[in-house]
């Protein structure tokens, strides 16, 4: 959806001028009631007017913006009925699981249905007496072939204290909101609750934009103020990265924040809003929810406007894959914690703990042998909250979130080393100027072209994309990090290592919990998912403490006898413990060394000024 079309259509819709209405079909009308919220139900009516003669097929979505896998939203829709413009019952045919067909009508079709919803996150919906959190694809039925129709959504609040927060356009009626078309409607989550609102304005070259937090939690107003203060700093740090504020449709960006024990933790970006949720309260989590807020707000630039061509327009009937999630999600996973650090809300050590964990994971991941970050991006429909009964080989996939963050870290440090005055921020600004402001979706070739233009070195860009993006290669991080006085330190020096796969205990039975990784000691002796480890050396493995003691006492190179049961047959093998490859990133000073002034200057340029205490 284009910004101009959203603003223009919204203006037409709100004005309700006769000439405008004569040129466009009547808006789709939604009516949402929550009278049976105690039992997790909403009653929703959707009405289409001015229809041509012939069948009308209404359906629920199977995918949702920001998600890349199939989600069967129709499964929680039932008690469906339909009437025509005179209120006469209409026949409904059901020939597949995803929709309902009305064979004939008088030009008006009004379909009513019950939605049951009890998962409060960014993908599904939750309805109860405390709130209604609605993801549009999980909640709203629509008619095929009428995607360009505008929509009017009327809410009937269960509780008069409930307020309505959404990126839908407001009207003079506080319970009615509008959308210019189906794409915008489906991209617009909604929160109805007795929430706290904190808002402020940011300057966009003289044009004010409103940033708003709709906070539904069990905490205090003072906690809301403290969280908003952190959010302001992070928002400012991200604006500084791009040097521009997105032209939010209708002038406002909204964080729909739910921090409640009955919610599900999540973060889900949308064009002018985001859903962020967690089960712990703000003070209880020491305001750690700022991590998700930072990640999701960065999406206002990266993926909502700097958008992969494969996601435009979004198809709600199937999975929507793209090979570029390493950038859309992965670079966001880098800039989320980086913005927190630059904002002074987190420390350098906080940032190194976050990014260091991701670098450690990818460097030591067996999945690198099975494909690069583009391949992992295309596997998103199988892993992005997708569900399946059969198990998956855990060695063949490494998430594009950390992989992209690791690529961003490497590229940022490499640019700073090889191209004076050039950083990853410059690359993101190029993408913003050429594909964000213009809203021209990018292709993988566009990403390579941008890197060539920013560096002035087409050979460097070609090599980077061939070797890293398509090939899955990684640089030697030690010298890159050394520029900032940061060292890679072993996590468990001197300790023997059997592999990263944990054991699962049922009583005194210890089984390998997942696929063992090639090249690890457990893999080399033939153990894999479901095999039972009976004893290691003279130690019977009857509890987690037994296994922990074996690992803690082992040294690299030690050989031990392992007795096991594999698919009902006993066996034995000799296992040689290896060196644990896990590492962490630490400041040279914390490792007992002394960073040079040049290293400290590099670190400040990259991560911002370090303060005595993060706010």
C-alpha positions, -999 to 999 in steps of 0.1 A, spaced: 0 0 0 13 35 -9 13 63 15 -3 87 -9 -32 64 -17 -38 58 20 -40 94 28 -61 103 -2 -85 75 3 -88 81 40 -96 118 33 -123 107 8 -137 82 32 -139 106 62 -153 135 42 -181 114 28 -185 138 -2 -212 129 -27 -189 131 -57 -164 109 -40 -189 83 -31 -203 83 -66 -169 72 -79 -163 45 -54 -184 16 -40 -198 19 -6 -174 11 22 -174 -23 39 -190 -20 73 -178 -40 103 -196 -41 136 -178 -57 166 -195 -66 199 -181 -82 230 -211 -91 251 -198 -126 257 -162 -116 264 -162 -137 296 -163 -167 274 -137 -153 249 -163 -146 222 -170 -116 200 -199 -113 176 -188 -96 144 -209 -85 115 -195 -75 81 -217 -58 55 -211 -53 17 -235 -30 -2 -237 -22 -39 -227 -57 -50 -231 -69 -85 -254 -100 -90 -238 -133 -85 -221 -153 -57 -201 -136 -30 -173 -155 -13 -163 -144 22 -132 -159 39 -107 -156 67 -70 -151 62 -44 -178 64 -15 -154 69 -8 -121 86 15 -91 80 48 -96 98 43 -134 99 57 -157 72 39 -190 79 4 -203 75 -20 -196 104 -55 -210 101 -76 -182 115 -109 -197 102 -108 -225 128 -121 -201 155 -150 -188 135 -185 -203 138 -222 -196 141 -221 -179 107 -253 -165 92 -262 -140 65 -291 -116 56 -298 -94 26 -306 -57 25 -341 -63 37 -330 -85 66 -341 -117 49 -320 -148 56 -295 -158 28 -283 -192 19 -246 -199 28 -226 -227 12 -194 -241 28 -173 -261 4 -138 -256 19 -124 -248 54 -114 -212 46 -146 -194 35 -183 -192 30 -202 -185 -2 -235 -166 -6 -249 -178 -39 -274 -149 -45 -285 -116 -29 -302 -83 -35 -270 -63 -37 -264 -63 0 -248 -92 20 -245 -89 58 -227 -118 74 -226 -123 112 -202 -147 129 -188 -156 163 -151 -153 169 -135 -172 198 -101 -158 207 -77 -164 236 -41 -158 225 -31 -123 231 -1 -117 209 8 -101 176 -6 -129 154 -39 -140 170 -65 -123 191 -76 -123 228 -111 -114 241 -119 -113 278 -134 -90 303 -101 -71 307 -96 -62 270 -101 -71 234 -67 -74 216 -74 -80 179 -51 -88 151 -72 -80 120 -65 -112 99 -74 -133 129 -106 -114 135 -121 -99 103 -138 -118 75 -137 -102 40 -151 -108 5 -128 -118 -23 -126 -94 -52 -133 -63 -31 -99 -55 -18 -99 -19 -29 -131 -10 -9 -126 13 21 -139 1 54 -157 15 84 -152 -3 117 -176 3 146 -166 -10 181 -191 -16 209 -171 -14 241 -179 -39 268 -167 -16 295 -172 22 294 -137 26 307 -123 9 277 -104 32 252 -97 22 216 -61 22 203 -54 14 167 -36 28 136 -70 29 118 -81 64 110 -103 81 136 -136 98 128 -158 122 146 -174 92 163 -150 79 189 -162 43 183 -158 44 145 -126 41 126 -118 37 89 -93 21 66 -87 30 29 -86 -6 16 -82 -43 27 -44 -41 28 -44 -13 54 -73 -29 73 -56 -62 77 -24 -45 88 -41 -27 116 -42 -43 151 -67 -30 177 -66 -28 215 -97 -21 235 -90 -18 272 -87 6 302 -51 14 292 -28 43 300 -18 66 272 16 83 269 23 104 239 48 130 226 57 146 193 89 143 172 99 168 146 100 157 110 116 186 91 91 210 106 62 185 105 51 172 139 46 134 142 29 119 173 43 89 190 19 72 213 21 43 238 -12 26 247 -1 7 278 -24 -20 292 -7 -33 324 -13 -39 361 14 -14 371 14 22 382 13 55 363 49 62 375 60 30 358 43 41 326 61 74 328 94 57 333 89 33 304 78 62 281 109 81 291 131 52 279 110 49 248 115 86 239 153 82 240 152 50 218 129 67 193 152 97 191 182 74 186 165 56 157 155 88 140 191 99 142 201 67 123 180 75 93 180 113 97 142 113 90 109 103 105 85 82 85 55 101 72 31 81 94 -4 79 79 -28 101 98 3 116 117 5 91 145 25 59 154 11 38 182 28 12 204 0 -13 215 16 -26 247 1 -53 269 21 -65 299 -2 -89 316 1 -124 332 -25 -138 307 -9 -123 276 16 -141 253 50 -125 247 55 -111 213 63 -81 191 47 -75 157 53 -46 134 27 -27 113 28 3 91 19 29 118 18 8 149 32 -22 166 20 -49 190 44 -55 219 35 -78 248 50 -98 277 37 -117 307 58 -97 332 51 -62 344 75 -33 337 91 -30 371 92 -68 375 111 -71 342 133 -40 351 118 -24 319 134 -51 297 104 -47 274 123 -18 259 142 -44 238 111 -54 219 99 -18 216 132 -9 200 132 -38 176 96 -32 165 100 6 160 130 1 137 106 -18 115 87 15 108 116 21 84 130 -14 77 103 -37 62 73 -14 66 87 11 40 120 -4 30 101 -33 18 110 -66 0 94 -68 -34 81 -103 -26 58 -89 2 40 -64 -20 11 -68 -20 7 -91 9 -13 -122 0 -35 -132 30 -44 -166 15 -9 -182 16 26 -179 31 45 -149 19 82 -157 16 111 -135 7 149 -142 5 157 -109 23 146 -115 59 183 -115 69 180 -77 62 144 -70 71 145 -89 104 182 -96 109 194 -60 105 165 -49 128 178 -74 153 211 -56 152 198 -20 154 173 -27 181 200 -32 209 223 -7 191 197 21 194 192 12 231 229 16 236 232 48 217 202 62 236 220 56 269 192 33 280 216 3 280 253 -2 287 280 -13 263 282 -46 282 244 -50 277 249 -46 240 279 -69 239 259 -96 257 231 -93 232 251 -92 200 278 -115 214 252 -142 220 240 -139 184 275 -140 170 284 -171 191 252 -188 180 258 -183 142 295 -189 142 290 -222 159 258 -232 141 258 -265 121 231 -250 99 258 -229 80 267 -262 62 231 -263 48 227 -228 33 233 -191 36 211 -164 50 190 -162 18 182 -199 21 173 -194 58 150 -165 49 131 -187 25 126 -213 52 106 -189 72 72 -204 63 83 -236 81 95 -219 113 78 -186 119 54 -198 146 44 -226 121 31 -258 136 36 -294 125 34 -328 141 65 -344 127 99 -333 141 125 -313 122 162 -318 120 174 -290 142 208 -288 125 196 -275 91 181 -241 101 196 -210 118 172 -182 122 176 -152 99 172 -130 130 206 -137 146 222 -144 112 212 -111 99 223 -94 131 257 -110 128 260 -99 91 251 -64 102 277 -64 129 304 -77 105 294 -53 78 293 -23 101 327 -30 115 341 -38 80 328 -5 65 343 15 94 376 -3 88 379 -2 50 359 30 41 367 60 63 336 79 71 312 51 59 291 31 84 262 8 82 240 38 91 249 53 57 238 21 40 205 22 58 200 58 48 206 49 12 180 22 15 156 47 31 162 73 4 159 50 -25 133 25 -13 117 38 20 108 74 11 98 64 -24 82 31 -12 96 13 -42 101 -23 -30 136 -36 -33 150 -68 -48 182 -86 -37 200 -69 -66 190 -35 -53 206 -43 -20 239 -51 -37 236 -20 -58 231 1 -27 262 -12 -10 282 -6 -41 271 30 -43 276 37 -6 312 23 -6 320 34 -42 334 -1 -46 313 -25 -67 338 -53 -64 336 -51 -26 298 -52 -28 298 -81 -52 322 -101 -31 302 -94 1 269 -107 -15 285 -137 -32 305 -148 -1 282 -138 28 247 -134 16 245 -161 -10 274 -183 3 269 -180 40 305 -171 48 316 -151 78 346 -130 85 372 -134 113 355 -114 140 385 -110 163 403 -83 144 371 -65 135 361 -63 172 396 -54 182 392 -20 166 368 -12 194 388 -28 221 365 -58 223 378 -94 227 362 -128 221 366 -148 253 358 -185 258 327 -190 279 339 -222 295 377 -223 293 393 -257 301 360 -275 304 352 -306 283 324 -304 259 300 -332 245 279 -309 223 252 -283 226 223 -307 227 207 -310 261 193 -341 278 156 -344 287 149 -362 320 117 -383 327 123 -395 362 157 -412 361 156 -417 323 179 -393 304 173 -389 267 189 -368 240 165 -340 235 171 -332 199 193 -338 169 230 -338 178 252 -316 157 277 -331 132 313 -330 145 303 -330 182 313 -358 205 278 -371 210 272 -371 172 305 -389 166 295 -419 188 262 -421 170 238 -407 195 208 -387 184 173 -376 193 155 -400 217 185 -421 226 189 -428 263 222 -422 280 226 -447 309 261 -440 322 292 -420 314 323 -437 328 314 -448 363 286 -423 367 250 -434 362 230 -406 346 199 -405 366 194 -367 371 204 -334 356 229 -330 384 246 -363 373 250 -350 338 262 -315 350 289 -330 372 302 -352 343 305 -321 321 320 -299 348 347 -325 357 356 -333 320 386 -318 303 391 -315 265 407 -347 253 394 -369 281 380 -402 269 351 -419 286 329 -450 281 293 -441 273 265 -467 278 233 -460 260 200 -474 248 192 -467 211 157 -478 199 154 -505 225 190 -519 221 218 -514 245 252 -501 232 285 -486 243 311 -464 228 341 -444 238 336 -406 236 364 -380 235 354 -346 250 361 -316 228 369 -280 235 338 -259 241 336 -235 211 313 -211 229 325 -175 234 314 -141 246 323 -106 237 339 -84 265 355 -51 267 393 -53 268 392 -35 302 369 -62 316 392 -89 303 421 -74 323 437 -54 295 438 -17 286 420 -3 255 440 23 235 426 58 229 421 49 193 401 18 203 379 38 227 373 65 200 362 38 176 339 23 202 323 57 210 318 63 173 301 29 169 282 25 202 279 61 215 292 76 247 293 52 276 276 66 307 283 57 343 248 42 347 222 35 320 188 51 326 
